[in-house]
């Protein structure tokens, strides 16, 4: 059976009791924690949760201890829940893994067993997926990251103006763990007034107008002086690096190249918008802006970026990437400045 989505899991829990066994895997650990929380809310009486919940690291168990966990009867309740984290560690403990597979093949009707695989091991364990309800927790697309951010902010009592929520996502990216940590910082601020983009920028260390996306807009809009001016500030920001900027540049060049290919086939207006958006949707582009925002930029830049200019930009990005990864004394500002100047529009094009 193919893995189900997290959305399908949440929908199912609203309609029916939990299954006996679940296997959560994929790259997004925060969503796995949300799935575990939803399962606990559905399976356990809050008043008796402490008596009927065990959470353990799978790698610290021996066969006997694991068997006991899976077969212990609940206390004053219909079921108990066992959450085993880091189940990938059992690949190095064959006897414990064999015990787990036996428990999955013959589950206790009184136990809900939840297996959580760490994000460092993204590949699905086929044995676990075969014997349990497999739920893959993938990274969210940008539109859903923003909705997740607003929902999590509400849960923490953080009131964000719409521009502040967008700035926070643009400043730190779509990593839910990082966003969650920043929201916890914001929750500690005094007062209950809605937070502005400027205030959020001061807290996270990325001022409004100085995100990687602002830098990319300057680069692709042909405002090379602005891109150069922002460069040093970007590289001083937490989590920022020259390689990250070059990777974003390369991804954008490929996207603009796709838009330009449609443009050269004389697609315009709604037809061009639809063709580019369909490409983004089918390829599930992550790590950039929302699909609608990204589509609008690719379409806008396609008119100014000819295929030869895009090819030259890709060569400049490759040179920068090679230089950044191939030297022990890295002058990131110098390398990226050279890339920006190589990608600057010729005077005739600018005119």
URMOVEN-V199156 format. One line per field, one symbol per residue. ss: DSSP state (~ for helix, > for strand, _ for the rest). burial: + if it has 9 or more other C-alpha atoms within 8 Angstrom, else -. Layout:
BEGIN
ss = ???
burial = ???
END
This chain:
BEGIN
ss = ___>>~~~~~~~~~~_____>>>>>___~~~~~~~~~~~~~~~__~~~~~~_>>>>>~~~__~~~~~~~~~________>>>>>>_~~~~~~_~~~~~~~~~~~~_____>>>>>>_________~~~~~~_>>>>_____~~~~~~~~~~~~~~~___>_~~~~~~~~~~~___~~~~~~~~~~~~_______>_~~~~~~~~_______~~~~~~~~~___~~~~~~~~~~~~______~~~~~~~~~~~~~~~~~~~~~~~____~~~~~~~~~~~~~~~_______~~~~~~~~~~~~____~~~~~~~~~~~~~~~~~~~______~~~~~~~~~~~~___~~~~_
burial = --++++--++--+----+-++++++++++-++--++-+++++++---++--++--++++-+-+--++-++---+--+-+++++++++-++--+--++-+++-++--++-++++++++++-++-----++++++++++--++++-++--++-+++-+-++++-++++++++++++-+--++-++++++-------++++-+++++-+++-+++-+++-++--+++-+++-++++++-+--+-++-++++++-++-+++++++++---+----++-+++--++---+--++++--+++-++-+++-+++-++-+++-++-+++-++--------+-++++++--++-------
END
